[in-house]
Amino acid sequence: MSIVIENLSHVYMKGSPFEKKALDNVSLTINEGEFVALIGHTGSGKSTLIQHINGLLKPSSGKILVNNINITEKGAKLTDIRKKVGLVFQYPEYQLFEETIEKDIAFGPKNLGLSDEEISKRVKRAMEMVGLEYETYKDKSPFDLSGGQKRRVAIAGVVAMEPNVLILDEPTAGLDPKGRDDILNQVKILHKEYNMTIILVSHSMEDVAKVSDRILVMHKGKCILDGRPSEVFKEINTLEDVGLAVPQVTYLMKELKDRGFNISEDAFTIEQAKEQILKNVRRGKDD
């Protein structure tokens, strides 16, 4: 399911003393099956943008085509769109409310009018996809879980609706390093197993470097950079000018290259850096 955004602008509280332009003539295309990271500081427009894709906000101008359907025109069936475009808000565990994990995850599929058999099938699959063993967790209260586990339950509730597009707003916010890695790994599995389009909103370059195929950088309501991680992370000056930074590993690799090491600056995860450095060490021993 592709998403085409054309000349999208959004102004909050237009005509009032508090008027603010959150999106400024944004145009971009997200292709079916892509894993896209949307990054930027608070106030950059990234959260406003994703709420337009789900139809939660109406644009001041411009349009959005989801699978060739203009969701911004009058009469668009937004309930149908929201079945296909799942949005997991920041701190989604605060939206948990059922007495058991199974019931909480089943809430969305039930609202789709599915049979009990299909609902059960989807709940089991969604729990497996986010790393929660069905028999172990199905009867537990979601409120007895850790922060990372609650986050998984909330994500599973959206996944069980089997959307074509999954939007995750800061899914690792507030988690410890292990919790962050666990969530990111589960999101990668979701992308691979479901072949769904994923849009990951984050302010962490380290996070997006691990999982995304493409990065969109937002600043003051505009998309200022768009490309593969290796392309975006080369724009160090641009990123630093808007208060962002490349992953720490990228700085290390650049420094090693500047000091004469035969090393690629395209490494931006610890695993990639380790591989490059070991190759350099082995090459030095052979010489």
Solvent accessible surface area in square Angstrom, and as a share of the most:
residue,aa,sasa,rsa
1,M,22,0.10
2,S,34,0.22
3,I,0,0.00
4,V,39,0.22
5,I,2,0.01
6,E,62,0.28
7,N,80,0.41
8,L,0,0.00
9,S,13,0.08
10,H,17,0.07
11,V,23,0.13
12,Y,72,0.27
13,M,119,0.53
14,K,150,0.64
15,G,74,0.71
16,S,39,0.25
17,P,131,0.82
18,F,143,0.60
19,E,91,0.41
20,K,103,0.44
21,K,106,0.45
22,A,6,0.05
23,L,0,0.00
24,D,35,0.18
25,N,84,0.43
26,V,4,0.02
27,S,66,0.42
28,L,16,0.08
29,T,57,0.33
30,I,3,0.01
31,N,79,0.41
32,E,121,0.54
33,G,18,0.17
34,E,35,0.16
35,F,2,0.01
36,V,0,0.00
37,A,0,0.00
38,L,1,0.01
39,I,0,0.00
40,G,0,0.00
41,H,89,0.40
42,T,140,0.81
43,G,48,0.46
44,S,5,0.03
45,G,8,0.08
46,K,15,0.06
47,S,44,0.28
48,T,12,0.07
49,L,3,0.01
50,I,2,0.01
51,Q,49,0.22
52,H,1,0.01
53,I,1,0.01
54,N,8,0.04
55,G,9,0.09
56,L,74,0.37
57,L,42,0.21
58,K,111,0.47
59,P,25,0.16
60,S,54,0.35
61,S,61,0.39
62,G,33,0.32
63,K,76,0.32
64,I,0,0.00
65,L,37,0.18
66,V,0,0.00
67,N,74,0.38
68,N,131,0.67
69,I,94,0.48
70,N,33,0.17
71,I,4,0.02
72,T,28,0.16
73,E,94,0.42
74,K,203,0.86
75,G,72,0.69
76,A,24,0.19
77,K,147,0.62
78,L,35,0.17
79,T,93,0.54
80,D,63,0.33
81,I,10,0.05
82,R,85,0.31
83,K,83,0.35
84,K,93,0.39
85,V,0,0.00
86,G,6,0.06
87,L,20,0.10
88,V,5,0.03
89,F,77,0.32
90,Q,74,0.33
91,Y,77,0.29
92,P,5,0.03
93,E,19,0.09
94,Y,172,0.65
95,Q,97,0.43
96,L,13,0.06
97,F,111,0.46
98,E,45,0.20
99,E,112,0.50
100,T,24,0.14
101,I,0,0.00
102,E,47,0.21
103,K,93,0.39
104,D,15,0.08
105,I,0,0.00
106,A,7,0.05
107,F,94,0.39
108,G,10,0.10
109,P,0,0.00
110,K,119,0.50
111,N,102,0.52
112,L,43,0.22
113,G,68,0.66
114,L,51,0.25
115,S,69,0.44
116,D,120,0.62
117,E,143,0.64
118,E,51,0.23
119,I,12,0.06
120,S,41,0.26
121,K,130,0.55
122,R,36,0.13
123,V,1,0.00
124,K,91,0.39
125,R,94,0.34
126,A,0,0.00
127,M,0,0.00
128,E,121,0.54
129,M,19,0.09
130,V,1,0.01
131,G,39,0.37
132,L,3,0.02
133,E,98,0.44
134,Y,39,0.15
135,E,118,0.53
136,T,73,0.42
137,Y,38,0.14
138,K,41,0.17
139,D,96,0.50
140,K,92,0.39
141,S,33,0.21
142,P,0,0.00
143,F,111,0.46
144,D,114,0.59
145,L,19,0.10
146,S,61,0.40
147,G,38,0.36
148,G,14,0.14
149,Q,51,0.23
150,K,48,0.20
151,R,3,0.01
152,R,36,0.13
153,V,1,0.01
154,A,13,0.10
155,I,4,0.02
156,A,0,0.00
157,G,17,0.16
158,V,27,0.16
159,V,0,0.00
160,A,1,0.01
161,M,49,0.22
162,E,61,0.27
163,P,6,0.04
164,N,60,0.31
165,V,0,0.00
166,L,0,0.00
167,I,0,0.00
168,L,0,0.00
169,D,13,0.07
170,E,16,0.07
171,P,4,0.03
172,T,7,0.04
173,A,11,0.08
174,G,72,0.69
175,L,23,0.12
176,D,89,0.46
177,P,105,0.66
178,K,143,0.61
179,G,11,0.11
180,R,68,0.25
181,D,60,0.31
182,D,33,0.17
183,I,1,0.01
184,L,3,0.02
185,N,70,0.36
186,Q,29,0.13
187,V,1,0.00
188,K,85,0.36
189,I,73,0.37
190,L,0,0.00
191,H,38,0.17
192,K,164,0.69
193,E,89,0.40
194,Y,40,0.15
195,N,106,0.54
196,M,6,0.03
197,T,1,0.01
198,I,0,0.00
199,I,1,0.01
200,L,1,0.01
201,V,0,0.00
202,S,5,0.03
203,H,106,0.47
204,S,16,0.10
205,M,9,0.04
206,E,74,0.33
207,D,5,0.03
208,V,0,0.00
209,A,7,0.06
210,K,92,0.39
211,V,13,0.08
212,S,12,0.07
213,D,76,0.39
214,R,32,0.12
215,I,0,0.00
216,L,1,0.01
217,V,0,0.00
218,M,2,0.01
219,H,57,0.25
220,K,155,0.66
221,G,1,0.01
222,K,95,0.40
223,C,40,0.24
224,I,58,0.30
225,L,30,0.15
226,D,75,0.39
227,G,11,0.10
228,R,143,0.52
229,P,10,0.07
230,S,25,0.16
231,E,73,0.33
232,V,3,0.02
233,F,5,0.02
234,K,130,0.55
235,E,75,0.34
236,I,27,0.14
237,N,112,0.58
238,T,47,0.27
239,L,0,0.00
240,E,84,0.38
241,D,122,0.63
242,V,24,0.14
243,G,47,0.45
244,L,15,0.08
245,A,40,0.31
246,V,3,0.02
247,P,1,0.01
248,Q,124,0.55
249,V,22,0.13
250,T,8,0.05
251,Y,67,0.25
252,L,84,0.42
253,M,0,0.00
254,K,78,0.33
255,E,79,0.35
256,L,35,0.17
257,K,90,0.38
258,D,97,0.50
259,R,175,0.64
260,G,67,0.65
261,F,96,0.40
262,N,104,0.53
263,I,7,0.04
264,S,41,0.27
265,E,62,0.28
266,D,64,0.33
267,A,4,0.03
268,F,25,0.11
269,T,18,0.11
270,I,126,0.64
271,E,124,0.55
272,Q,70,0.31
273,A,6,0.04
274,K,126,0.54
275,E,94,0.42
276,Q,46,0.21
277,I,60,0.31
278,L,75,0.37
279,K,87,0.37
280,N,24,0.12
281,V,72,0.42
282,R,130,0.47
283,R,96,0.35
284,G,48,0.46
285,K,161,0.68
286,D,125,0.65
287,D,147,0.76
